[in-house]
Amino acid sequence: MPNMRPFLIVAILVTLYFLWDAWQRDYGPQPAPATATADATPSGQASANDTPAALTVPDDADVPAAPSATVAAGAEAPVAPAAVEAGSRRITIETDVLRVVVDARGATVVAADLLDYPIDPKARDAVVRLLDDGPERFFIAQSGLVGAPGGPAAPDHRAPFSVEREAYALAPGQDRLEVPFVWTGEDGIRVTRTLTFTRGQYVIGQRTVVTNDGDRPWSGSEYRQLQRVPLPRGRGFSFTDPEQYAFVGASWYSPENRFEKLKFDKFRSEPLNRTFAGGWGAMQQHYFFAAWLPPPAEPTQYTTAVLDGAGQPRYLIRLMSPAIVVAPGASATFESRLFAGPKLQRHLREVADGLVYTVDYGMVTFIAAPLFWILDQLHKLSGNWGVAIILLTLLVKAAFFKLTEAQYRSFAKMRKVAPRLQALKERYGDDRQKLNQAMMELYQKEKINPLGGCLPILVQMPVFIALYWVLLESVELRQAVFIPGWIDNISAKDPYFILPVLNGIAMYVSQKLTPTAGMDPMQARMLQMMPVIFAVMFAFFPAGLVLYWTVNSTLSLAQQWYITRRIEAGEKA
């Protein structure tokens, strides 16, 4: 019987889709091996002399070139910049959600721990470290000043700043913490860079005040940049471990072109070099990211670069502010913000325009984004993401109620004509052409649509796939507990395989209510295997997704049983 063929095809296609997508992400193009590049300029090139020997403090070549700016007439000849100290000093700053380590050399953020995000929910002392200057997961946030050639010196991200204490912490009842770093040059230039931390926030405010106590104008720009290496990845395959294939690379946002991404293997062939206002630049990974957020009205130059050396290459995205001039006796301020934290969608919308696009649902974003919004509203009502998924299933089932009702009416009618279909099969034997012609005549006479059961499945498949990405890409659902002791993480697989078994049972019972008369023997055998195939497949899927499908299958079974019994009772009457 042809009406089950679409179901089988769709099931196979869905499985192949997940396998193909994960394979492409896991075994797709990798970053190109390191090769020598030219000297560093704002256009995105970098020097091969920038050797990350220790991968703790970057070398000289990743300092951007000086911008052009108009210097006041009559300024004296420039002098050489002050020497750079080789040592560094680590400052620890802790809030209720962040623990940050800042190197006083350049006031560089070299570590950022996300205190609310344990690596393992059963061992909450070990938390996610987003920024890290270790060689294996090197990822740091830098900023500095670059002055006009020959002008008074300015501190770049290698310059030693002074700071009062070794450790700072947000005190109970304190909502705001400011940590000043001070640099003083030999030309009368004094720079105070103040990092501002706010309770409950992953945004670090940065205010750089340039005070000119000398007798010559200072001109220059502030640059902010992120450097990182690719994350180490496993070579296995897993439906519940997107760390193996999630996007890791640079991204940026502009009002004109919206959200854009750049994979590491495209840094050399498609370098970024663009100037616009109202945007931001980021380095992102699964669940978390860091981004520099310049003032919305500031025309900022965005560039990318590859920094090669003895070790693996580092990838850089840089934001350069417009050049300014600070006259003697005057001061000027550069403002920016650094975000280092999770992709919490409600919070990202409040931080900056377009920042929510870092939550990447891929091709199904147009379905997944509103689906997450609905799920989030249901979570507000229930306080449990598993319950929210059940409520979402009920809403989806209600939305497609008429379609599934038509599907099961078609199934019920097929059950009614099953003996006649079997008789046709016996009459025409192996003559497939005459058999199909006779079956179509019977369908027309009884007003049966043999493909009526296909449409509800096709309509619901995009929702199923979109929910899969919502579960894997939404940090809000990371390690979310459904039932303690059973499903402690709905984004991981069911540890006891209860949901896959329940879904298999629901599919098996539904199969018994589905007519099979006239079906090809191969199709019939495949149909009999579907509950087992789905049970095995769902054993490796996120528990939240299997919960959705199991509840949906159970509701469908109840609806099918009710419609079938009602139509059969009507026939008897």
Sequence and secondary structure as in RCSB ss.txt:
>XXXX:A:sequence
MPNMRPFLIVAILVTLYFLWDAWQRDYGPQPAPATATADATPSGQASANDTPAALTVPDDADVPAAPSATVAAGA
EAPVAPAAVEAGSRRITIETDVLRVVVDARGATVVAADLLDYPIDPKARDAVVRLLDDGPERFFIAQSGLVGAPG
GPAAPDHRAPFSVEREAYALAPGQDRLEVPFVWTGEDGIRVTRTLTFTRGQYVIGQRTVVTNDGDRPWSGSEYRQ
LQRVPLPRGRGFSFTDPEQYAFVGASWYSPENRFEKLKFDKFRSEPLNRTFAGGWGAMQQHYFFAAWLPPPAEPT
QYTTAVLDGAGQPRYLIRLMSPAIVVAPGASATFESRLFAGPKLQRHLREVADGLVYTVDYGMVTFIAAPLFWIL
DQLHKLSGNWGVAIILLTLLVKAAFFKLTEAQYRSFAKMRKVAPRLQALKERYGDDRQKLNQAMMELYQKEKINP
LGGCLPILVQMPVFIALYWVLLESVELRQAVFIPGWIDNISAKDPYFILPVLNGIAMYVSQKLTPTAGMDPMQAR
MLQMMPVIFAVMFAFFPAGLVLYWTVNSTLSLAQQWYITRRIEAGEKA
>XXXX:A:secstr
 GGGHHHHHHHHHHHHHHHHHHHHHHHS             TTS   TT   SSSSS  GGGS         TT 
          S   EEEEE SSEEEEEETBTTEEEEEEEEEEEEETTEEEEEEEEEE SSTT EEEEEEEEE TT
SS    TTSB B S SEEE  TT  EEEEEEEEE TTSEEEEEEEEEETT  EEEEEEEEEE SSS EEEEEEEE
EEE      SS  SS GGGTS  EEEEEETTTEEEEEEGGGTTTS  EEEESS EEEEE SSEEEEEE  TTS E
EEEEEEE  SSS EEEEEEE   EEE TT EEEEEEEEEEEE  HHHHHHHSTTGGGGS  GGGHHHHHHHHHHH
HHHHHHHS HHHHHHHHHHHHHHHTHHHHHHHHHHHHHHHHTHHHHHHHHHHHTT HHHHHHHHHHHHHHHT  T
TTTHHHHHHHHHHHHHHHHHHHH GGGTT  SBTTTBS TTS  TT HHHHHHHHHHHHHHHTS  TT  HHHHH
HHHHHHHHHHHHHTTS HHHHHHHHHHHHHHHHHHHHHHHHHHHHHH 
